[in-house]
Amino acid sequence: MRKLMDFLFPKQCLKCGDFGEYVCKDCFGRFIDIRRSQQCHVCKTAIVEGFVHEKCEQHTDLDGVLVCLDYTDLAERLITEIKYNLYFGIAKYVSGFYLDKAKSLIRSIQRDSLFVPVPIHKKRHFKRGFNQTELISRNLSHSLEVEYSNLIKRTINTRTQVGLSKKQRQENLLSVFEVGKLSPMNANKKVILVDDIMTTGTTLEMCADALRKQGFPKIYAIVMTRG
């Protein structure tokens, strides 16, 4: 079946148009930049130990955010093709960028983890047919044998965050996220939120706040890139 699908709908490089892969070897080398070192997600400066500077901890509900790729137009387009052009076959390819960072994070926190995709509203899910962060979480769960759960629900269908200031984003997301009923097996796990592109970080912070209120002790996030 896969060979038939590849024949009917061949993979094509999103940058140069060559057939064979979603990003050809040449364009990968020129336009995809794997992030080698991490930054504190609060102040955006380099961090040597841990995931967030001690002085920044009071300004965040997240214990750390790992970014897989430096921001480039091609990195953004990979996500855009999934979200807006419904090219969800790219999700498995994109998941590969998360693997090393996810492995590293899980080793560092040394405790049972739980992948939790950042949710979209059910109306948007119905229209699109899927949630790209859920697809990525499933792939990570399968590859790393770490459980994932749609633990957070989006209760209000807010307008898009694109183009909004940080204050507007915060106002747009007030009381939007709700944590579902917990199973005893999940209650003490360290949560790893999965999102695609982080801009101001407001969505992740709001998700983390909802999880904190339900008693989760440690909440991290992993994103493909940060704009």
C-alpha positions, 0 to 999 in steps of 0.5 A, spaced: 500 500 500 505 504 501 509 503 495 502 504 491 501 511 495 508 513 493 507 512 486 500 515 486 503 521 490 510 521 490 514 525 495 517 532 493 522 537 496 518 543 499 524 547 497 526 546 490 521 541 487 525 535 486 522 528 487 524 523 492 523 526 499 519 532 503 526 535 503 532 533 499 539 532 501 541 539 498 536 543 501 536 539 508 544 541 508 542 549 506 536 550 509 535 546 515 539 547 521 539 542 527 539 546 534 546 544 537 545 548 544 539 550 548 537 557 550 533 558 556 526 559 554 524 565 558 530 570 557 532 566 550 540 566 552 544 560 552 544 555 558 549 551 560 546 546 566 539 545 566 533 547 562 531 554 565 535 559 569 534 560 576 533 567 576 527 566 570 524 560 574 519 565 577 516 567 570 514 561 567 510 555 569 515 550 564 521 547 567 524 547 560 523 548 553 527 544 548 527 546 540 529 542 535 531 546 529 533 553 528 528 557 525 528 558 517 522 559 512 523 551 510 522 549 517 516 553 518 513 551 511 514 544 513 509 545 519 504 550 515 503 544 509 501 540 515 496 545 518 493 549 513 494 544 506 492 538 510 499 534 508 499 530 514 503 525 511 509 530 512 508 529 520 512 522 520 517 526 517 517 532 522 517 527 528 524 525 526 526 532 528 524 531 535 527 524 536 534 526 539 531 532 543 526 527 546 531 522 548 535 527 551 530 530 555 527 523 557 534 521 560 535 528 563 529 528 567 530 520 569 522 519 571 516 516 567 514 521 562 508 522 558 507 526 551 501 531 551 500 534 545 497 541 545 490 541 543 486 544 538 478 546 538 474 540 536 471 544 531 478 546 528 479 538 529 473 536 525 474 541 519 482 539 519 481 532 520 487 531 525 491 535 530 498 535 527 501 535 534 497 529 536 500 526 530 507 527 532 506 525 539 503 518 537 510 517 532 514 519 538 510 515 543 511 509 538 518 510 537 520 511 544 515 507 547 513 512 552 505 513 553 502 519 550 495 522 552 490 527 549 490 530 557 488 537 555 482 540 552 481 546 548 474 548 551 473 555 546 475 556 539 479 562 539 481 566 533 488 564 531 494 567 534 498 569 528 499 576 528 497 578 535 502 581 541 504 577 547 498 581 551 493 579 546 495 572 545 494 572 553 487 575 553 485 570 547 487 564 551 484 566 558 480 560 561 481 556 554 485 550 556 482 544 561 485 538 563 481 532 563 480 526 568 487 523 570 488 516 571 492 514 577 498 511 572 499 518 569 498 523 576 505 523 577 508 523 571 513 528 568 509 531 562 512 533 556 508 538 552 508 537 544 507 543 540 510 545 533 512 552 532 513 557 539 512 564 538 511 568 545 510 561 548 503 563 551 500 557 549 505 553 552 505 557 558 497 556 559 497 549 558 502 548 563 498 553 568 492 548 567 497 542 568 500 545 575 493 546 577 492 539 577 498 537 581 503 535 575 510 537 579 514 537 572 512 540 565 517 540 560 515 542 552 519 540 546 517 544 539 520 543 532 522 551 532 521 557 535 519 563 531 
